Amino acid sequence: MKRILSIALAMGLTAVCAQAQSWKNNDKVPAKTKGWIEDFEKAKAEAETFKQPIFAFFTGGDWCGWCKLLKQEVLDTKEFAAFAADNLILFEADFPRSKKLSDKVMKQNTELASKYSVNGYPTVILLDAEGKSIGKTGYKEGGDKAYITHLKELLAKAGIETETKAEAAKALSPYEKAKAEKEAAKDK
C-alpha cells in the first residue's frame, strides 16, 4: 500500500512540476533580437510576434562601396537603431567575397535574392511577417534622418504606422534603469 501511495505521490508531483513549468514558459514574454538576424525564418517569426515589418538588407558587406556607405551613413547610427528598435525586424542577407558564410546561410541568401529579384547591392526590401514585399529601396543620399523619413513613407504606403520613442535613442544608465524598474514595480 505504501509503495502504491509513494508511486502515486511521485507521479502527482511530476505532473504538478510539469504544469508549473509550462505556466512559467507561457507567461514569459519573448525578447526581440537586438541587431541583425541572419536566419530568415527567425526574422519572420519575430515579425509575427512583434507585429513589425522586416527590413531585409541585401548587401555585399566586405566589397560593395554603396553598401558600406549605407551602413556608415544610416544603419550604424543611433537614430536608425532607435527607429528600428521601435518599428523593424532587421534581417541581413550578406554576399561577401572574403568572409566565409555557412552553406545553409549562403543557400538561404541566394534563394531570397532570387525570390525578391535582387539585381544589385545594396537592396532593401520591406517585408511583412509572411515574407510578402511591401516596399523596396536601396542607398539614398541625405543621411539617417532622410533615410528614416523615406522608410516611414514606404511603410505608410503599405498602411503601417511607425513610432519612435524618445527613450529608445539612448541607453539607460544603471541609475535610470533601477529607477524605471522601481516605478514599474510600483504600478503593479
C-alpha positions in Angstrom: 0.0 0.0 0.0 2.8 2.4 0.9 4.5 1.6 -2.4 1.4 2.4 -4.4 0.9 5.6 -2.4 4.6 6.6 -3.0 4.3 6.0 -6.7 1.1 7.9 -6.9 2.6 10.8 -5.0 5.7 10.9 -7.2 3.5 10.9 -10.3 1.4 13.7 -8.9 4.4 15.8 -8.0 5.9 15.2 -11.5 2.6 16.4 -13.1 2.4 19.5 -10.9 6.0 20.4 -11.7 5.5 19.9 -15.4 2.3 22.1 -15.3 4.1 24.8 -13.3 7.0 24.8 -15.8 4.5 25.2 -18.7 2.8 28.1 -16.9 6.2 29.7 -16.4 7.1 29.3 -20.1 3.7 30.6 -21.3 4.0 33.7 -19.1 7.4 34.6 -20.4 7.4 37.5 -22.9 9.7 36.9 -25.8 12.6 39.2 -26.2 13.2 41.0 -29.5 16.6 40.3 -31.1 18.8 43.4 -30.9 20.7 43.9 -34.0 20.8 41.9 -37.2 19.3 38.5 -37.7 20.7 36.2 -40.4 18.1 33.5 -40.2 15.1 34.5 -42.3 12.7 32.1 -40.6 13.6 33.6 -37.2 13.1 37.1 -38.7 9.7 36.1 -39.9 8.8 34.7 -36.5 9.8 37.9 -34.8 7.9 40.0 -37.3 4.8 38.0 -36.5 5.4 38.1 -32.7 6.1 41.9 -32.6 3.8 42.9 -35.5 6.6 44.7 -37.2 7.9 44.6 -40.8 11.2 43.0 -41.8 13.9 45.3 -43.0 15.7 42.9 -45.4 19.2 44.3 -46.2 20.8 42.6 -49.2 24.5 43.5 -49.1 28.0 42.7 -50.3 29.3 43.7 -46.9 33.0 43.3 -47.5 33.3 44.6 -51.1 30.3 46.8 -52.0 31.1 50.5 -51.7 27.4 51.7 -51.7 26.6 49.1 -49.0 29.4 50.3 -46.8 28.2 53.9 -47.3 24.6 53.0 -46.4 25.8 51.2 -43.2 28.1 54.1 -42.3 25.6 57.0 -43.0 22.4 55.3 -41.8 22.4 51.7 -40.5 25.1 52.2 -37.9 23.7 55.4 -36.4 21.9 55.8 -33.1 18.9 57.4 -34.8 18.4 54.4 -37.1 18.9 52.0 -34.2 16.2 53.8 -32.2 13.8 53.8 -35.2 14.5 50.1 -35.9 14.1 49.1 -32.2 10.5 50.5 -32.3 9.5 49.6 -35.8 11.5 47.0 -37.6 13.0 43.5 -37.5 16.5 43.7 -39.0 17.5 40.9 -41.4 20.8 40.9 -43.3 21.5 38.7 -46.4 25.2 39.2 -47.0 27.1 38.1 -50.1 30.7 38.6 -49.0 33.7 37.8 -51.1 36.3 37.4 -48.4 34.2 36.3 -45.4 33.0 32.7 -45.3 29.4 32.1 -44.5 27.9 28.7 -43.7 26.5 26.8 -46.6 23.0 27.0 -45.0 23.1 30.8 -44.8 24.6 31.2 -48.3 21.9 29.0 -49.8 19.2 30.9 -47.9 20.5 34.2 -49.0 20.9 33.1 -52.7 17.3 31.8 -52.7 15.9 35.0 -51.1 17.9 37.2 -53.6 16.3 35.2 -56.5 12.8 35.3 -54.9 12.9 39.0 -54.4 14.7 39.8 -57.7 17.7 41.4 -56.1 19.9 42.5 -59.0 22.3 44.9 -57.2 23.6 45.9 -53.8 22.6 47.4 -51.6 18.9 46.4 -51.9 16.5 46.9 -49.0 13.2 45.2 -49.1 10.5 45.7 -46.5 8.5 42.5 -45.9 5.5 41.5 -43.8 5.7 38.6 -41.4 4.7 36.2 -44.3 7.6 37.4 -46.5 5.4 39.5 -48.8 7.2 42.5 -50.2 5.7 45.8 -49.1 8.4 48.2 -50.3 11.8 48.2 -52.0 14.7 50.7 -51.9 18.4 51.0 -51.8 21.0 53.6 -51.0 19.6 57.2 -50.7 21.6 60.3 -50.1 20.9 62.5 -47.1 22.0 60.6 -44.1 20.0 58.8 -41.3 17.2 61.3 -40.9 16.3 61.5 -44.6 16.5 57.7 -44.8 14.2 57.2 -41.8 11.7 59.6 -43.4 12.0 57.7 -46.7 11.3 54.4 -44.8 8.3 55.9 -43.0 6.9 57.0 -46.3 7.3 53.4 -47.7 5.7 51.9 -44.6 2.9 54.4 -44.7 2.1 53.4 -48.3 1.8 49.9 -47.1 -0.6 51.0 -44.3 2.0 50.6 -41.5 2.2 53.3 -38.8 5.6 54.0 -37.2 6.7 55.4 -33.9 9.9 56.4 -32.3 10.1 56.6 -28.6 12.4 59.2 -27.3 13.9 56.9 -24.7 14.9 54.4 -27.3 17.6 56.7 -28.7 19.8 56.4 -25.6 20.8 53.6 -23.4 19.7 53.9 -19.8 22.3 54.4 -17.1 22.3 51.9 -14.2 20.6 54.6 -12.1 17.9 55.3 -14.7 17.3 51.5 -15.2 16.9 50.9 -11.4 14.5 53.9 -11.2 12.4 52.6 -14.1 12.2 49.1 -12.6 11.2 50.7 -9.3 8.4 52.7 -11.0 7.2 49.6 -12.9 7.1 47.6 -9.7 5.0 50.4 -8.1 2.5 50.3 -10.9 1.8 46.6 -10.4 
